């Protein structure tokens, strides 16, 4: 079993953490996030360090301990510095443009794909082929980035589509390579 839940969380000076029984509220310069801990987890702050402890060592409690410790750590990091994911659009004629707060993508379909951002997530476009998804909630940023990517997954033969920046796609050989 992982021992992630036992690691302490250091709270930066710009971030305040408020604990009310099982509710944890994290406030910072970028925003505010709140989490409700299960009844068997207890949290306490001493000298700018937040620790989360569990009542006993059952498998369920250990897994929730690590999960909620990581969620609170991501919230502390997110309200201080924004989480972001970068996606790149690869393919001839594939591009995007901003339209208000939303994003319009041309991905080789007969119609443009319109993406509207969720509350707490901002979309930006660098050039016309790099999409930047950012926000304070790491889970929400990853979910929106995956939803954008699912509109046109990278092709296995030419690599065309939307992928994470730096993601390597293993291309399959075409028909000519197989016969040769």
N, C-alpha and C positions, 0 to 999 in steps of 0.2 A: 504494500500500500504506500501511496505517496504521503509525504510529510509536509505538503505545501501549506496546509491549514495551520501548522504550528509556527510558521514564519511571522514575525511581527511586521506591522505596516507603519512606516515612518510617515508622519503627517507634516508636509511643508508648512512654512509660516503663513503663506497666502491662503491656505485651506483651513476651514473649520469643520469639525465633525461633531454632530449632536446625536447623543444616544438617549432614546426614550424606551425603556424596557427592551423590546426586541426590534424596534425601528431605528435605523441608522440613516441620518441625513447628512450628506456631504455638500458643503457650499464652497465655492471658489470664485475667482475672477471671471471664469467663462460660463458659469451656470450652477445649477443645483441638481443633485440626484438623490433618490431615496430608495432604501431597500428594507424589506421586512425579513428578519432572520427567523428560522424555525425556533420553536420553543425550547429545544434542547441545546441551542448555541447561546453563549453569553459573551458579550463584548465589553471591554473596558479600556480607558485611556489613562496612561501614566507617562508624564513628562514628554508629551508629543509622540508617543508610540501607542498604536492601537493593537490590541491582541484579542483574538477570538478563540474561545475555548469551548469544548464540548463536555457533556455530562459523562458519557462512557464510550467504549471503543467498539460499538457495533459497526458493521460494514456500512450501513446506511448513514450513520452519523459521521463516520470518517469521510465519506464521499461528499456529503453536504458541507462539512467543515471546510474542506479544500475549495469547493465551489464558491461558497459565500465569501471566504477570505479573498479569493481571486476577484470576485465581483466588486468587493469594496475597494481593493487595491486599484482596479481599473477605474473606478469612480473617482478615487483620489487623484490619480494621474490625469484623468479626462477633464476634471474641472480646473486643473492648473494649465495643462497644455492639451490642445485639441487632438483627438485621434483622427487619422486620415488614411484612406486607401486610394491608390492611384491605379486606374485602369487605362489600357491603351487599346485603340481601335486599329486593327490591322486589316488591310484589304483595299484594293483599287476601288475607288468610289465610295468607300465607307467613311463617314465623317459624322460630326455632330455640331450643333450650334445651340447656344443658350436662347431661350425664349421666355423672358420674364424670370421667374424663379425656376422654371422647368427646363428640361433638356429635350431636344429633338434630335433623334439619331436616324441616319440613313444607313441601312444595313443590308441593302440588296433586296429588300422586300418590295412589293408593289406600293406600299404605304410607308410613311415615316413613323417611327416608334417614338411616342411622347412619354417622357418620364417626369412625374411630378414628385418633388421631395416630400418626405415625411417630416412632421414637426421634430425639431432637434437635429436634423441633418441638412447640410447645405451641399449643393452641387456646384461645381465650377468646371470650366473647360480651359485647358491650356493648349493654344494652337487650335486645331480642329480635330485632334485625335487623342488627346490625353484628358481623361475624366478624373476629377478629384472629388471624392466623397469625404466629407469631414463632419465631425460632431463630437460632443462630449461623452456620449454613450457608445462604448466600443462594440457592443453586441449589435446595436442599431446600425452603426456604420458598416459593419461587416454584412449585415442582412441586406441593406440597400445595395451595396456593391455586388453581392451575389445575385440579387434580383436584376440588376443592370446587365451583368455578365450572362445571365440565362437567356437574354433576348437573342443572342447570337453566340453560341459557344464556339471556340476555335475549331476549325475544320481539321480533320486528321491528315488530309493530303496536301493542302496548300497553307494551312495555318491561319486562314482568314477568319476574323471574328473579333470578339472582345475578350481580352485576357488581362490578368494583373500585370503591372509593370514588372519586368524582370522574370516573369514566368516562362519556363522553357517548355515548348510543346514538341513532343517527339513525333515527327512526321513519318507517315507510312510511305513505302515506295509505291510508285504508280504502276500502271499496267505494263509500261515499257520496261521498267526495271525488273519485273517478275519474269518476263519472257526472255530477256537478254542473258 
